[in-house]
């Protein structure tokens, strides 16, 4: 796997902050994403498409500026 991009790192930090003390399972219910996908995104092991990112932001009620 290639090194994570700066945007992947910003998304990972944003997700960690949003999840806070919630488990991946609990955060999964809030976001609609699987716990394993959230784990991979937080650890920069997976990138996200713009469409999926928009879904995530809609579920969390945040905008692009909040994430990046």
mmCIF file of the N, C-alpha and C atoms, coordinates in Angstrom:
data_MODEL
# 
_entry.id   MODEL 
# 
loop_
_atom_site.group_PDB 
_atom_site.id 
_atom_site.type_symbol 
_atom_site.label_atom_id 
_atom_site.label_alt_id 
_atom_site.label_comp_id 
_atom_site.label_asym_id 
_atom_site.label_entity_id 
_atom_site.label_seq_id 
_atom_site.pdbx_PDB_ins_code 
_atom_site.Cartn_x 
_atom_site.Cartn_y 
_atom_site.Cartn_z 
_atom_site.occupancy 
_atom_site.B_iso_or_equiv 
_atom_site.pdbx_formal_charge 
_atom_site.auth_seq_id 
_atom_site.auth_comp_id 
_atom_site.auth_asym_id 
_atom_site.auth_atom_id 
_atom_site.pdbx_PDB_model_num 
ATOM 1   N N  . UNK A 1 1  ? 0.846   -1.189 0.000  1.00 0.00 ? 1  UNK A N  1 
ATOM 2   C CA . UNK A 1 1  ? 0.000   0.000  0.000  1.00 0.00 ? 1  UNK A CA 1 
ATOM 3   C C  . UNK A 1 1  ? 0.884   1.242  0.000  1.00 0.00 ? 1  UNK A C  1 
ATOM 4   N N  . UNK A 1 2  ? 0.467   2.256  -0.730 1.00 0.00 ? 2  UNK A N  1 
ATOM 5   C CA . UNK A 1 2  ? 1.223   3.503  -0.766 1.00 0.00 ? 2  UNK A CA 1 
ATOM 6   C C  . UNK A 1 2  ? 0.974   4.306  0.505  1.00 0.00 ? 2  UNK A C  1 
ATOM 7   N N  . UNK A 1 3  ? 1.811   5.283  0.696  1.00 0.00 ? 3  UNK A N  1 
ATOM 8   C CA . UNK A 1 3  ? 1.678   6.136  1.883  1.00 0.00 ? 3  UNK A CA 1 
ATOM 9   C C  . UNK A 1 3  ? 0.354   6.896  1.811  1.00 0.00 ? 3  UNK A C  1 
ATOM 10  N N  . UNK A 1 4  ? -0.287  7.104  2.954  1.00 0.00 ? 4  UNK A N  1 
ATOM 11  C CA . UNK A 1 4  ? -1.562  7.837  2.958  1.00 0.00 ? 4  UNK A CA 1 
ATOM 12  C C  . UNK A 1 4  ? -1.371  9.284  2.512  1.00 0.00 ? 4  UNK A C  1 
ATOM 13  N N  . UNK A 1 5  ? -2.365  9.792  1.816  1.00 0.00 ? 5  UNK A N  1 
ATOM 14  C CA . UNK A 1 5  ? -2.320  11.185 1.364  1.00 0.00 ? 5  UNK A CA 1 
ATOM 15  C C  . UNK A 1 5  ? -2.628  12.109 2.537  1.00 0.00 ? 5  UNK A C  1 
ATOM 16  N N  . UNK A 1 6  ? -2.297  13.382 2.393  1.00 0.00 ? 6  UNK A N  1 
ATOM 17  C CA . UNK A 1 6  ? -2.657  14.343 3.445  1.00 0.00 ? 6  UNK A CA 1 
ATOM 18  C C  . UNK A 1 6  ? -4.169  14.387 3.699  1.00 0.00 ? 6  UNK A C  1 
ATOM 19  N N  . UNK A 1 7  ? -4.972  14.199 2.640  1.00 0.00 ? 7  UNK A N  1 
ATOM 20  C CA . UNK A 1 7  ? -6.430  14.203 2.827  1.00 0.00 ? 7  UNK A CA 1 
ATOM 21  C C  . UNK A 1 7  ? -6.883  12.973 3.608  1.00 0.00 ? 7  UNK A C  1 
ATOM 22  N N  . UNK A 1 8  ? -6.276  11.805 3.334  1.00 0.00 ? 8  UNK A N  1 
ATOM 23  C CA . UNK A 1 8  ? -6.595  10.600 4.103  1.00 0.00 ? 8  UNK A CA 1 
ATOM 24  C C  . UNK A 1 8  ? -6.290  10.828 5.586  1.00 0.00 ? 8  UNK A C  1 
ATOM 25  N N  . UNK A 1 9  ? -5.165  11.474 5.855  1.00 0.00 ? 9  UNK A N  1 
ATOM 26  C CA . UNK A 1 9  ? -4.767  11.742 7.243  1.00 0.00 ? 9  UNK A CA 1 
ATOM 27  C C  . UNK A 1 9  ? -5.738  12.705 7.922  1.00 0.00 ? 9  UNK A C  1 
ATOM 28  N N  . UNK A 1 10 ? -6.190  13.733 7.185  1.00 0.00 ? 10 UNK A N  1 
ATOM 29  C CA . UNK A 1 10 ? -7.154  14.685 7.762  1.00 0.00 ? 10 UNK A CA 1 
ATOM 30  C C  . UNK A 1 10 ? -8.482  13.993 8.055  1.00 0.00 ? 10 UNK A C  1 
ATOM 31  N N  . UNK A 1 11 ? -8.924  13.137 7.129  1.00 0.00 ? 11 UNK A N  1 
ATOM 32  C CA . UNK A 1 11 ? -10.171 12.404 7.358  1.00 0.00 ? 11 UNK A CA 1 
ATOM 33  C C  . UNK A 1 11 ? -10.025 11.477 8.560  1.00 0.00 ? 11 UNK A C  1 
ATOM 34  N N  . UNK A 1 12 ? -8.895  10.803 8.677  1.00 0.00 ? 12 UNK A N  1 
ATOM 35  C CA . UNK A 1 12 ? -8.662  9.905  9.809  1.00 0.00 ? 12 UNK A CA 1 
ATOM 36  C C  . UNK A 1 12 ? -8.736  10.664 11.124 1.00 0.00 ? 12 UNK A C  1 
ATOM 37  N N  . UNK A 1 13 ? -8.090  11.817 11.197 1.00 0.00 ? 13 UNK A N  1 
ATOM 38  C CA . UNK A 1 13 ? -8.111  12.622 12.425 1.00 0.00 ? 13 UNK A CA 1 
ATOM 39  C C  . UNK A 1 13 ? -9.527  13.099 12.729 1.00 0.00 ? 13 UNK A C  1 
ATOM 40  N N  . UNK A 1 14 ? -10.265 13.510 11.696 1.00 0.00 ? 14 UNK A N  1 
ATOM 41  C CA . UNK A 1 14 ? -11.643 13.954 11.873 1.00 0.00 ? 14 UNK A CA 1 
ATOM 42  C C  . UNK A 1 14 ? -12.504 12.820 12.425 1.00 0.00 ? 14 UNK A C  1 
ATOM 43  N N  . UNK A 1 15 ? -12.364 11.628 11.854 1.00 0.00 ? 15 UNK A N  1 
ATOM 44  C CA . UNK A 1 15 ? -13.171 10.489 12.303 1.00 0.00 ? 15 UNK A CA 1 
ATOM 45  C C  . UNK A 1 15 ? -12.853 10.111 13.743 1.00 0.00 ? 15 UNK A C  1 
ATOM 46  N N  . UNK A 1 16 ? -11.575 10.116 14.095 1.00 0.00 ? 16 UNK A N  1 
ATOM 47  C CA . UNK A 1 16 ? -11.186 9.800  15.476 1.00 0.00 ? 16 UNK A CA 1 
ATOM 48  C C  . UNK A 1 16 ? -11.814 10.797 16.450 1.00 0.00 ? 16 UNK A C  1 
ATOM 49  N N  . UNK A 1 17 ? -11.792 12.069 16.057 1.00 0.00 ? 17 UNK A N  1 
ATOM 50  C CA . UNK A 1 17 ? -12.375 13.104 16.921 1.00 0.00 ? 17 UNK A CA 1 
ATOM 51  C C  . UNK A 1 17 ? -13.889 12.916 17.032 1.00 0.00 ? 17 UNK A C  1 
ATOM 52  N N  . UNK A 1 18 ? -14.554 12.656 15.926 1.00 0.00 ? 18 UNK A N  1 
ATOM 53  C CA . UNK A 1 18 ? -16.001 12.469 15.926 1.00 0.00 ? 18 UNK A CA 1 
ATOM 54  C C  . UNK A 1 18 ? -16.404 11.234 16.728 1.00 0.00 ? 18 UNK A C  1 
ATOM 55  N N  . UNK A 1 19 ? -15.621 10.173 16.619 1.00 0.00 ? 19 UNK A N  1 
ATOM 56  C CA . UNK A 1 19 ? -15.954 8.928  17.324 1.00 0.00 ? 19 UNK A CA 1 
ATOM 57  C C  . UNK A 1 19 ? -15.758 9.094  18.821 1.00 0.00 ? 19 UNK A C  1 
ATOM 58  N N  . UNK A 1 20 ? -14.743 9.856  19.211 1.00 0.00 ? 20 UNK A N  1 
ATOM 59  C CA . UNK A 1 20 ? -14.493 10.074 20.635 1.00 0.00 ? 20 UNK A CA 1 
ATOM 60  C C  . UNK A 1 20 ? -14.364 8.767  21.393 1.00 0.00 ? 20 UNK A C  1 
ATOM 61  N N  . UNK A 1 21 ? -15.182 8.592  22.401 1.00 0.00 ? 21 UNK A N  1 
ATOM 62  C CA . UNK A 1 21 ? -15.138 7.394  23.244 1.00 0.00 ? 21 UNK A CA 1 
ATOM 63  C C  . UNK A 1 21 ? -16.057 6.278  22.743 1.00 0.00 ? 21 UNK A C  1 
ATOM 64  N N  . UNK A 1 22 ? -16.781 6.537  21.653 1.00 0.00 ? 22 UNK A N  1 
ATOM 65  C CA . UNK A 1 22 ? -17.678 5.503  21.120 1.00 0.00 ? 22 UNK A CA 1 
ATOM 66  C C  . UNK A 1 22 ? -16.885 4.327  20.576 1.00 0.00 ? 22 UNK A C  1 
ATOM 67  N N  . UNK A 1 23 ? -17.446 3.150  20.685 1.00 0.00 ? 23 UNK A N  1 
ATOM 68  C CA . UNK A 1 23 ? -16.840 1.987  20.045 1.00 0.00 ? 23 UNK A CA 1 
ATOM 69  C C  . UNK A 1 23 ? -17.051 2.094  18.544 1.00 0.00 ? 23 UNK A C  1 
ATOM 70  N N  . UNK A 1 24 ? -16.296 1.305  17.791 1.00 0.00 ? 24 UNK A N  1 
ATOM 71  C CA . UNK A 1 24 ? -16.507 1.297  16.341 1.00 0.00 ? 24 UNK A CA 1 
ATOM 72  C C  . UNK A 1 24 ? -17.921 0.818  16.016 1.00 0.00 ? 24 UNK A C  1 
ATOM 73  N N  . UNK A 1 25 ? -18.446 -0.109 16.793 1.00 0.00 ? 25 UNK A N  1 
ATOM 74  C CA . UNK A 1 25 ? -19.799 -0.618 16.555 1.00 0.00 ? 25 UNK A CA 1 
ATOM 75  C C  . UNK A 1 25 ? -20.840 0.485  16.760 1.00 0.00 ? 25 UNK A C  1 
ATOM 76  N N  . UNK A 1 26 ? -20.697 1.261  17.824 1.00 0.00 ? 26 UNK A N  1 
ATOM 77  C CA . UNK A 1 26 ? -21.642 2.347  18.095 1.00 0.00 ? 26 UNK A CA 1 
ATOM 78  C C  . UNK A 1 26 ? -21.513 3.453  17.047 1.00 0.00 ? 26 UNK A C  1 
ATOM 79  N N  . UNK A 1 27 ? -20.295 3.788  16.665 1.00 0.00 ? 27 UNK A N  1 
ATOM 80  C CA . UNK A 1 27 ? -20.073 4.820  15.651 1.00 0.00 ? 27 UNK A CA 1 
ATOM 81  C C  . UNK A 1 27 ? -20.590 4.342  14.297 1.00 0.00 ? 27 UNK A C  1 
ATOM 82  N N  . UNK A 1 28 ? -20.526 3.050  14.073 1.00 0.00 ? 28 UNK A N  1 
ATOM 83  C CA . UNK A 1 28 ? -21.039 2.457  12.843 1.00 0.00 ? 28 UNK A CA 1 
ATOM 84  C C  . UNK A 1 28 ? -22.532 2.714  12.704 1.00 0.00 ? 28 UNK A C  1 
ATOM 85  N N  . UNK A 1 29 ? -23.265 2.571  13.789 1.00 0.00 ? 29 UNK A N  1 
ATOM 86  C CA . UNK A 1 29 ? -24.709 2.823  13.759 1.00 0.00 ? 29 UNK A CA 1 
ATOM 87  C C  . UNK A 1 29 ? -25.005 4.281  13.446 1.00 0.00 ? 29 UNK A C  1 
ATOM 88  N N  . UNK A 1 30 ? -24.170 5.168  13.949 1.00 0.00 ? 30 UNK A N  1 
ATOM 89  C CA . UNK A 1 30 ? -24.361 6.603  13.722 1.00 0.00 ? 30 UNK A CA 1 
ATOM 90  C C  . UNK A 1 30 ? -24.036 6.994  12.279 1.00 0.00 ? 30 UNK A C  1 
ATOM 91  N N  . UNK A 1 31 ? -23.026 6.354  11.694 1.00 0.00 ? 31 UNK A N  1 
ATOM 92  C CA . UNK A 1 31 ? -22.555 6.744  10.367 1.00 0.00 ? 31 UNK A CA 1 
ATOM 93  C C  . UNK A 1 31 ? -23.143 5.924  9.227  1.00 0.00 ? 31 UNK A C  1 
ATOM 94  N N  . UNK A 1 32 ? -23.568 4.700  9.514  1.00 0.00 ? 32 UNK A N  1 
ATOM 95  C CA . UNK A 1 32 ? -24.026 3.819  8.452  1.00 0.00 ? 32 UNK A CA 1 
ATOM 96  C C  . UNK A 1 32 ? -22.898 3.085  7.753  1.00 0.00 ? 32 UNK A C  1 
ATOM 97  N N  . UNK A 1 33 ? -21.682 3.232  8.237  1.00 0.00 ? 33 UNK A N  1 
ATOM 98  C CA . UNK A 1 33 ? -20.517 2.539  7.698  1.00 0.00 ? 33 UNK A CA 1 
ATOM 99  C C  . UNK A 1 33 ? -20.193 1.352  8.598  1.00 0.00 ? 33 UNK A C  1 
ATOM 100 N N  . UNK A 1 34 ? -19.624 0.305  8.031  1.00 0.00 ? 34 UNK A N  1 
ATOM 101 C CA . UNK A 1 34 ? -19.288 -0.866 8.843  1.00 0.00 ? 34 UNK A CA 1 
ATOM 102 C C  . UNK A 1 34 ? -18.163 -0.525 9.817  1.00 0.00 ? 34 UNK A C  1 
ATOM 103 N N  . UNK A 1 35 ? -18.124 -1.215 10.952 1.00 0.00 ? 35 UNK A N  1 
ATOM 104 C CA . UNK A 1 35 ? -17.033 -0.972 11.898 1.00 0.00 ? 35 UNK A CA 1 
ATOM 105 C C  . UNK A 1 35 ? -15.664 -1.201 11.261 1.00 0.00 ? 35 UNK A C  1 
ATOM 106 N N  . UNK A 1 36 ? -15.552 -2.218 10.414 1.00 0.00 ? 36 UNK A N  1 
ATOM 107 C CA . UNK A 1 36 ? -14.250 -2.505 9.805  1.00 0.00 ? 36 UNK A CA 1 
ATOM 108 C C  . UNK A 1 36 ? -13.833 -1.390 8.848  1.00 0.00 ? 36 UNK A C  1 
ATOM 109 N N  . UNK A 1 37 ? -14.781 -0.829 8.115  1.00 0.00 ? 37 UNK A N  1 
ATOM 110 C CA . UNK A 1 37 ? -14.435 0.272  7.213  1.00 0.00 ? 37 UNK A CA 1 
ATOM 111 C C  . UNK A 1 37 ? -14.011 1.496  8.006  1.00 0.00 ? 37 UNK A C  1 
ATOM 112 N N  . UNK A 1 38 ? -14.731 1.798  9.079  1.00 0.00 ? 38 UNK A N  1 
ATOM 113 C CA . UNK A 1 38 ? -14.350 2.933  9.921  1.00 0.00 ? 38 UNK A CA 1 
ATOM 114 C C  . UNK A 1 38 ? -12.951 2.747  10.490 1.00 0.00 ? 38 UNK A C  1 
ATOM 115 N N  . UNK A 1 39 ? -12.632 1.537  10.925 1.00 0.00 ? 39 UNK A N  1 
ATOM 116 C CA . UNK A 1 39 ? -11.305 1.241  11.457 1.00 0.00 ? 39 UNK A CA 1 
ATOM 117 C C  . UNK A 1 39 ? -10.241 1.497  10.389 1.00 0.00 ? 39 UNK A C  1 
ATOM 118 N N  . UNK A 1 40 ? -10.494 0.988  9.165  1.00 0.00 ? 40 UNK A N  1 
ATOM 119 C CA . UNK A 1 40 ? -9.527  1.160  8.082  1.00 0.00 ? 40 UNK A CA 1 
ATOM 120 C C  . UNK A 1 40 ? -9.373  2.631  7.692  1.00 0.00 ? 40 UNK A C  1 
ATOM 121 N N  . UNK A 1 41 ? -10.461 3.391  7.693  1.00 0.00 ? 41 UNK A N  1 
ATOM 122 C CA . UNK A 1 41 ? -10.376 4.815  7.383  1.00 0.00 ? 41 UNK A CA 1 
ATOM 123 C C  . UNK A 1 41 ? -9.596  5.569  8.460  1.00 0.00 ? 41 UNK A C  1 
ATOM 124 N N  . UNK A 1 42 ? -9.855  5.258  9.728  1.00 0.00 ? 42 UNK A N  1 
ATOM 125 C CA . UNK A 1 42 ? -9.153  5.921  10.829 1.00 0.00 ? 42 UNK A CA 1 
ATOM 126 C C  . UNK A 1 42 ? -7.669  5.607  10.838 1.00 0.00 ? 42 UNK A C  1 
ATOM 127 N N  . UNK A 1 43 ? -7.308  4.459  10.308 1.00 0.00 ? 43 UNK A N  1 
ATOM 128 C CA . UNK A 1 43 ? -5.913  4.045  10.302 1.00 0.00 ? 43 UNK A CA 1 
ATOM 129 C C  . UNK A 1 43 ? -5.251  4.227  8.943  1.00 0.00 ? 43 UNK A C  1 
ATOM 130 N N  . UNK A 1 44 ? -5.902  5.003  8.073  1.00 0.00 ? 44 UNK A N  1 
ATOM 131 C CA . UNK A 1 44 ? -5.380  5.315  6.729  1.00 0.00 ? 44 UNK A CA 1 
ATOM 132 C C  . UNK A 1 44 ? -5.039  4.056  5.938  1.00 0.00 ? 44 UNK A C  1 
ATOM 133 N N  . UNK A 1 45 ? -5.813  3.002  6.138  1.00 0.00 ? 45 UNK A N  1 
ATOM 134 C CA . UNK A 1 45 ? -5.613  1.764  5.411  1.00 0.00 ? 45 UNK A CA 1 
ATOM 135 C C  . UNK A 1 45 ? -6.545  1.683  4.203  1.00 0.00 ? 45 UNK A C  1 
ATOM 136 N N  . UNK A 1 46 ? -7.465  2.618  4.085  1.00 0.00 ? 46 UNK A N  1 
ATOM 137 C CA . UNK A 1 46 ? -8.433  2.630  2.990  1.00 0.00 ? 46 UNK A CA 1 
ATOM 138 C C  . UNK A 1 46 ? -8.781  4.073  2.665  1.00 0.00 ? 46 UNK A C  1 
ATOM 139 N N  . UNK A 1 47 ? -8.952  4.348  1.375  1.00 0.00 ? 47 UNK A N  1 
ATOM 140 C CA . UNK A 1 47 ? -9.428  5.659  0.935  1.00 0.00 ? 47 UNK A CA 1 
ATOM 141 C C  . UNK A 1 47 ? -10.938 5.591  0.759  1.00 0.00 ? 47 UNK A C  1 
ATOM 142 N N  . UNK A 1 48 ? -11.544 6.736  0.578  1.00 0.00 ? 48 UNK A N  1 
ATOM 143 C CA . UNK A 1 48 ? -12.993 6.813  0.453  1.00 0.00 ? 48 UNK A CA 1 
ATOM 144 C C  . UNK A 1 48 ? -13.338 7.547  -0.834 1.00 0.00 ? 48 UNK A C  1 
ATOM 145 N N  . UNK A 1 49 ? -14.429 7.153  -1.473 1.00 0.00 ? 49 UNK A N  1 
ATOM 146 C CA . UNK A 1 49 ? -14.876 7.861  -2.668 1.00 0.00 ? 49 UNK A CA 1 
ATOM 147 C C  . UNK A 1 49 ? -15.604 9.135  -2.235 1.00 0.00 ? 49 UNK A C  1 
ATOM 148 N N  . UNK A 1 50 ? -15.721 10.070 -3.151 1.00 0.00 ? 50 UNK A N  1 
ATOM 149 C CA . UNK A 1 50 ? -16.417 11.316 -2.829 1.00 0.00 ? 50 UNK A CA 1 
ATOM 150 C C  . UNK A 1 50 ? -17.883 11.070 -2.486 1.00 0.00 ? 50 UNK A C  1 
ATOM 151 N N  . UNK A 1 51 ? -18.499 10.136 -3.183 1.00 0.00 ? 51 UNK A N  1 
ATOM 152 C CA . UNK A 1 51 ? -19.899 9.815  -2.893 1.00 0.00 ? 51 UNK A CA 1 
ATOM 153 C C  . UNK A 1 51 ? -20.085 9.271  -1.495 1.00 0.00 ? 51 UNK A C  1 
ATOM 154 N N  . UNK A 1 52 ? -19.206 8.359  -1.092 1.00 0.00 ? 52 UNK A N  1 
ATOM 155 C CA . UNK A 1 52 ? -19.293 7.785  0.261  1.00 0.00 ? 52 UNK A CA 1 
ATOM 156 C C  . UNK A 1 52 ? -18.955 8.843  1.311  1.00 0.00 ? 52 UNK A C  1 
ATOM 157 N N  . UNK A 1 53 ? -18.006 9.717  0.991  1.00 0.00 ? 53 UNK A N  1 
ATOM 158 C CA . UNK A 1 53 ? -17.663 10.789 1.913  1.00 0.00 ? 53 UNK A CA 1 
ATOM 159 C C  . UNK A 1 53 ? -18.858 11.711 2.128  1.00 0.00 ? 53 UNK A C  1 
ATOM 160 N N  . UNK A 1 54 ? -19.575 12.012 1.057  1.00 0.00 ? 54 UNK A N  1 
ATOM 161 C CA . UNK A 1 54 ? -20.760 12.853 1.180  1.00 0.00 ? 54 UNK A CA 1 
ATOM 162 C C  . UNK A 1 54 ? -21.814 12.165 2.054  1.00 0.00 ? 54 UNK A C  1 
ATOM 163 N N  . UNK A 1 55 ? -21.995 10.867 1.893  1.00 0.00 ? 55 UNK A N  1 
ATOM 164 C CA . UNK A 1 55 ? -22.938 10.119 2.738  1.00 0.00 ? 55 UNK A CA 1 
ATOM 165 C C  . UNK A 1 55 ? -22.535 10.223 4.200  1.00 0.00 ? 55 UNK A C  1 
ATOM 166 N N  . UNK A 1 56 ? -21.254 10.062 4.460  1.00 0.00 ? 56 UNK A N  1 
ATOM 167 C CA . UNK A 1 56 ? -20.748 10.133 5.826  1.00 0.00 ? 56 UNK A CA 1 
ATOM 168 C C  . UNK A 1 56 ? -20.994 11.516 6.422  1.00 0.00 ? 56 UNK A C  1 
ATOM 169 N N  . UNK A 1 57 ? -20.686 12.553 5.658  1.00 0.00 ? 57 UNK A N  1 
ATOM 170 C CA . UNK A 1 57 ? -20.890 13.918 6.153  1.00 0.00 ? 57 UNK A CA 1 
ATOM 171 C C  . UNK A 1 57 ? -22.365 14.208 6.387  1.00 0.00 ? 57 UNK A C  1 
ATOM 172 N N  . UNK A 1 58 ? -23.222 13.691 5.521  1.00 0.00 ? 58 UNK A N  1 
ATOM 173 C CA . UNK A 1 58 ? -24.666 13.875 5.719  1.00 0.00 ? 58 UNK A CA 1 
ATOM 174 C C  . UNK A 1 58 ? -25.114 13.221 7.017  1.00 0.00 ? 58 UNK A C  1 
ATOM 175 N N  . UNK A 1 59 ? -24.640 12.006 7.274  1.00 0.00 ? 59 UNK A N  1 
ATOM 176 C CA . UNK A 1 59 ? -25.028 11.292 8.500  1.00 0.00 ? 59 UNK A CA 1 
ATOM 177 C C  . UNK A 1 59 ? -24.528 12.003 9.754  1.00 0.00 ? 59 UNK A C  1 
ATOM 178 N N  . UNK A 1 60 ? -23.336 12.599 9.648  1.00 0.00 ? 60 UNK A N  1 
ATOM 179 C CA . UNK A 1 60 ? -22.762 13.301 10.803 1.00 0.00 ? 60 UNK A CA 1 
ATOM 180 C C  . UNK A 1 60 ? -23.192 14.766 10.869 1.00 0.00 ? 60 UNK A C  1 
ATOM 181 N N  . UNK A 1 61 ? -23.916 15.211 9.830  1.00 0.00 ? 61 UNK A N  1 
ATOM 182 C CA . UNK A 1 61 ? -24.395 16.594 9.763  1.00 0.00 ? 61 UNK A CA 1 
ATOM 183 C C  . UNK A 1 61 ? -23.243 17.602 9.834  1.00 0.00 ? 61 UNK A C  1 
ATOM 184 N N  . UNK A 1 62 ? -22.236 17.360 8.997  1.00 0.00 ? 62 UNK A N  1 
ATOM 185 C CA . UNK A 1 62 ? -21.081 18.253 8.911  1.00 0.00 ? 62 UNK A CA 1 
ATOM 186 C C  . UNK A 1 62 ? -20.837 18.613 7.459  1.00 0.00 ? 62 UNK A C  1 
ATOM 187 N N  . UNK A 1 63 ? -20.051 19.650 7.241  1.00 0.00 ? 63 UNK A N  1 
ATOM 188 C CA . UNK A 1 63 ? -19.720 20.074 5.885  1.00 0.00 ? 63 UNK A CA 1 
ATOM 189 C C  . UNK A 1 63 ? -18.264 19.808 5.563  1.00 0.00 ? 63 UNK A C  1 
ATOM 190 N N  . UNK A 1 64 ? -17.895 20.116 4.321  1.00 0.00 ? 64 UNK A N  1 
ATOM 191 C CA . UNK A 1 64 ? -16.519 19.904 3.862  1.00 0.00 ? 64 UNK A CA 1 
ATOM 192 C C  . UNK A 1 64 ? -15.531 20.649 4.739  1.00 0.00 ? 64 UNK A C  1 
ATOM 193 N N  . UNK A 1 65 ? -15.886 21.878 5.105  1.00 0.00 ? 65 UNK A N  1 
ATOM 194 C CA . UNK A 1 65 ? -14.992 22.704 5.927  1.00 0.00 ? 65 UNK A CA 1 
ATOM 195 C C  . UNK A 1 65 ? -14.720 22.051 7.287  1.00 0.00 ? 65 UNK A C  1 
ATOM 196 N N  . UNK A 1 66 ? -15.715 21.354 7.824  1.00 0.00 ? 66 UNK A N  1 
ATOM 197 C CA . UNK A 1 66 ? -15.545 20.695 9.127  1.00 0.00 ? 66 UNK A CA 1 
ATOM 198 C C  . UNK A 1 66 ? -14.555 19.535 9.040  1.00 0.00 ? 66 UNK A C  1 
ATOM 199 N N  . UNK A 1 67 ? -14.551 18.859 7.896  1.00 0.00 ? 67 UNK A N  1 
ATOM 200 C CA . UNK A 1 67 ? -13.698 17.681 7.732  1.00 0.00 ? 67 UNK A CA 1 
ATOM 201 C C  . UNK A 1 67 ? -12.285 18.082 7.339  1.00 0.00 ? 67 UNK A C  1 
ATOM 202 N N  . UNK A 1 68 ? -12.172 19.010 6.382  1.00 0.00 ? 68 UNK A N  1 
ATOM 203 C CA . UNK A 1 68 ? -10.871 19.364 5.847  1.00 0.00 ? 68 UNK A CA 1 
ATOM 204 C C  . UNK A 1 68 ? -10.502 20.793 6.162  1.00 0.00 ? 68 UNK A C  1 
# 
